[in-house]
């Protein structure tokens, strides 16, 4: 648990630039943010505004050009790549617009992967994955491959994979962007149901204004900086 009044995750002056010809392309321009434990935060903005880049940095999938990232007061950017991978596997979960399930593995095996990466036994990983898939109504699809699943089912499996290690914070990047309206609504409801069940901190990037309205906190990013919603 975080100390009282200390954010679960704090970003300070995050910048991200890429070389472009003789100059640089500035994606993020000194973004700072506090995320409290148990918070439901939505980040919105136009395509190219920097919201996905920020989400990837907050989730340690990418490193910033400059700035600090503190998790419960610890400077996690000071970790080595191996240390940060271990930390991410323990503390963070991810769901993306494209489910990124591995085609050669079943739904159950895909959800087991984070547990196996962490060194858990196959038997224990299977128990954890089965429990989660049954909880989200996928018990009849455990042995199906991604090619045999619908869009909504694929995203439910991806959510189970993101939660199987019981992360403290779940990041989602356009998780309903590839779904029809019925499946989108189902996935939105599932996020908030699971947030309540597991006491998650939830950080979501979305283009969907109806989804954004369900969050307790909404921030807009424009040209790499915060702007008014």
C-alpha positions as CSV (number, residue, x, y, z in Angstrom):
1,X,0.0,0.0,0.0
2,X,1.1,3.6,-0.6
3,X,1.9,5.8,2.3
4,X,-0.9,8.2,3.2
5,X,-1.2,11.0,0.6
6,X,1.6,9.5,-1.5
7,X,0.6,8.8,-5.1
8,X,0.8,5.2,-6.3
9,X,2.5,6.5,-9.4
10,X,4.0,9.9,-10.0
11,X,5.4,11.2,-13.3
12,X,7.5,14.4,-13.1
13,X,8.5,16.4,-16.1
14,X,8.2,13.6,-18.6
15,X,9.6,14.4,-22.1
16,X,9.9,12.2,-25.1
17,X,11.7,13.1,-28.3
18,X,12.8,11.3,-31.4
19,X,15.5,12.2,-33.9
20,X,14.0,13.5,-37.1
21,X,16.4,14.5,-39.9
22,X,18.7,17.1,-38.5
23,X,16.3,18.0,-35.7
24,X,14.0,16.3,-33.1
25,X,10.3,15.4,-33.0
26,X,9.0,16.3,-29.5
27,X,6.1,14.0,-28.5
28,X,5.8,14.8,-24.8
29,X,6.8,18.2,-23.4
30,X,7.2,18.1,-19.7
31,X,4.2,16.1,-18.6
32,X,3.6,15.6,-14.8
33,X,0.9,13.5,-13.2
34,X,0.0,11.9,-9.9
35,X,-2.1,8.7,-9.9
36,X,-3.6,7.8,-6.6
37,X,-4.1,4.2,-5.5
38,X,-7.6,3.0,-6.5
39,X,-8.2,5.9,-8.9
40,X,-9.9,5.5,-12.3
41,X,-8.2,7.8,-14.7
42,X,-9.0,8.4,-18.4
43,X,-6.6,10.2,-20.8
44,X,-8.1,11.6,-23.9
45,X,-6.7,13.5,-26.9
46,X,-6.5,13.6,-30.7
47,X,-4.4,11.0,-32.6
48,X,-0.7,12.0,-32.3
49,X,-1.2,14.1,-29.2
50,X,1.1,11.8,-27.2
51,X,-1.4,9.9,-25.0
52,X,-0.3,6.4,-26.0
53,X,3.4,7.4,-25.7
54,X,2.6,8.6,-22.2
55,X,0.8,5.5,-21.3
56,X,3.7,3.3,-22.4
57,X,6.1,5.4,-20.3
58,X,3.8,5.3,-17.3
59,X,3.7,1.5,-17.7
60,X,7.5,1.2,-18.1
61,X,7.1,-0.2,-21.7
62,X,9.2,2.8,-22.9
63,X,11.7,5.1,-21.2
64,X,11.3,8.9,-21.4
65,X,14.0,11.2,-22.9
66,X,13.9,13.1,-19.6
67,X,11.9,13.2,-16.4
68,X,11.2,10.9,-13.3
69,X,8.8,8.1,-12.7
70,X,8.1,7.1,-9.1
71,X,6.1,4.1,-7.9
72,X,5.3,4.4,-4.3
73,X,8.1,6.8,-4.0
74,X,10.7,4.6,-5.7
75,X,12.5,5.8,-8.8
76,X,11.8,2.9,-11.1
77,X,13.6,4.5,-14.1
78,X,16.8,3.8,-12.1
79,X,16.2,0.1,-12.5
80,X,18.1,-2.0,-15.1
81,X,16.0,-3.3,-18.0
82,X,15.8,-6.8,-16.3
83,X,14.8,-5.2,-13.0
84,X,12.1,-3.1,-14.7
85,X,10.8,-6.1,-16.5
86,X,10.4,-8.1,-13.3
87,X,8.8,-5.1,-11.6
88,X,6.3,-4.6,-14.5
89,X,5.4,-8.3,-14.4
90,X,4.6,-8.0,-10.7
91,X,2.9,-4.6,-10.4
92,X,1.4,-3.7,-13.8
93,X,-1.1,-5.2,-16.2
94,X,-1.8,-4.1,-19.8
95,X,-4.7,-4.3,-22.3
96,X,-4.3,-2.9,-25.9
97,X,-6.6,-2.1,-28.8
98,X,-5.2,-5.1,-30.6
99,X,-5.4,-8.0,-28.2
100,X,-1.8,-9.3,-29.0
101,X,-2.7,-12.8,-28.2
102,X,-0.4,-15.5,-29.5
103,X,-2.1,-17.4,-32.3
104,X,-0.4,-20.7,-31.5
105,X,-1.7,-20.8,-27.9
106,X,-5.2,-21.4,-26.6
107,X,-7.1,-18.8,-24.5
108,X,-6.0,-20.5,-21.4
109,X,-2.4,-20.8,-22.4
110,X,-2.3,-17.1,-23.4
111,X,-3.5,-16.1,-19.9
112,X,-1.0,-18.3,-18.3
113,X,2.0,-16.7,-20.0
114,X,2.7,-13.8,-17.5
115,X,2.7,-16.4,-14.7
116,X,5.1,-18.7,-16.5
117,X,7.4,-15.7,-17.3
118,X,7.4,-15.0,-13.5
119,X,8.6,-18.5,-12.9
120,X,5.4,-20.0,-11.5
121,X,4.7,-23.6,-12.1
122,X,2.5,-24.7,-15.0
123,X,0.0,-26.1,-12.5
124,X,-0.3,-22.9,-10.5
125,X,-0.4,-20.7,-13.6
126,X,-3.2,-22.9,-15.0
127,X,-5.3,-22.5,-11.8
128,X,-4.9,-18.7,-11.8
129,X,-5.7,-18.5,-15.5
130,X,-8.8,-20.7,-15.3
131,X,-10.1,-18.8,-12.3
132,X,-10.0,-15.5,-14.1
133,X,-11.4,-16.8,-17.4
134,X,-14.3,-18.4,-15.6
135,X,-14.9,-15.2,-13.7
136,X,-15.3,-13.2,-16.9
137,X,-17.6,-15.8,-18.5
138,X,-15.0,-17.6,-20.7
139,X,-15.1,-21.0,-19.1
140,X,-16.5,-22.5,-22.4
141,X,-13.6,-21.1,-24.4
142,X,-10.5,-22.2,-22.4
143,X,-9.2,-24.5,-25.1
144,X,-10.1,-22.3,-28.1
145,X,-7.4,-20.6,-30.2
146,X,-7.6,-16.8,-30.9
147,X,-8.8,-17.5,-34.5
148,X,-11.8,-19.2,-33.0
149,X,-12.9,-16.3,-30.8
150,X,-15.0,-13.2,-31.5
151,X,-13.6,-9.7,-31.0
152,X,-15.3,-9.3,-27.6
153,X,-14.0,-12.7,-26.5
154,X,-10.4,-11.9,-27.6
155,X,-10.5,-8.7,-25.6
156,X,-11.9,-10.5,-22.5
157,X,-9.0,-13.0,-22.8
158,X,-6.5,-10.1,-23.1
159,X,-8.0,-8.5,-19.9
160,X,-7.7,-11.8,-18.1
161,X,-4.0,-12.0,-19.2
162,X,-3.5,-8.4,-17.9
163,X,-4.9,-9.3,-14.5
164,X,-3.6,-12.8,-13.9
165,X,-0.6,-11.6,-11.9
166,X,-2.9,-9.4,-9.7
167,X,-1.3,-6.1,-10.6
168,X,-1.8,-2.9,-8.6
169,X,-2.4,-0.9,-11.7
170,X,-4.0,-1.8,-15.0
171,X,-3.2,0.2,-18.1
172,X,-5.5,0.0,-21.2
173,X,-4.8,1.7,-24.6
174,X,-8.0,2.1,-26.7
175,X,-9.3,-1.2,-25.3
176,X,-12.7,-0.8,-27.1
177,X,-11.4,0.8,-30.3
178,X,-11.8,-2.4,-32.4
179,X,-15.2,-3.5,-31.1
180,X,-18.8,-2.9,-32.1
181,X,-21.1,-1.0,-29.8
182,X,-22.4,-4.0,-27.9
183,X,-19.0,-5.6,-27.3
184,X,-17.6,-2.1,-26.4
185,X,-20.3,-1.6,-23.7
186,X,-19.6,-5.1,-22.4
187,X,-15.9,-4.5,-22.1
188,X,-16.4,-1.1,-20.5
189,X,-18.6,-2.6,-17.8
190,X,-16.2,-5.4,-17.3
191,X,-13.3,-3.0,-16.6
192,X,-15.2,-1.3,-13.8
193,X,-16.5,-4.5,-12.4
194,X,-13.0,-5.9,-12.2
195,X,-11.7,-2.7,-10.8
196,X,-14.1,-3.0,-7.9
197,X,-13.5,-6.7,-7.4
198,X,-9.7,-6.4,-7.3
199,X,-9.3,-2.9,-6.0
200,X,-7.4,-1.9,-9.1
201,X,-6.0,1.4,-10.1
202,X,-7.2,1.9,-13.7
203,X,-5.6,4.1,-16.3
204,X,-7.2,4.1,-19.8
205,X,-6.6,5.9,-23.0
206,X,-9.7,6.2,-25.2
207,X,-11.2,8.2,-28.1
208,X,-14.7,7.2,-26.9
209,X,-16.4,10.2,-25.1
210,X,-19.1,7.9,-23.6
211,X,-16.4,5.6,-22.1
212,X,-14.5,8.7,-20.8
213,X,-17.5,10.0,-19.0
214,X,-17.6,6.9,-16.7
215,X,-14.2,7.8,-15.1
216,X,-13.8,9.8,-12.0
217,X,-10.9,11.8,-13.5
218,X,-10.4,12.7,-17.2
219,X,-7.3,14.5,-18.5
220,X,-6.8,15.8,-22.0
221,X,-3.4,15.9,-23.7
222,X,-2.8,18.2,-26.7
223,X,0.5,18.5,-28.6
224,X,2.4,16.7,-25.8
225,X,1.0,18.8,-22.9
226,X,-2.0,18.8,-20.7
227,X,-4.9,21.0,-21.7
228,X,-8.4,21.6,-20.4
229,X,-11.0,18.8,-21.0
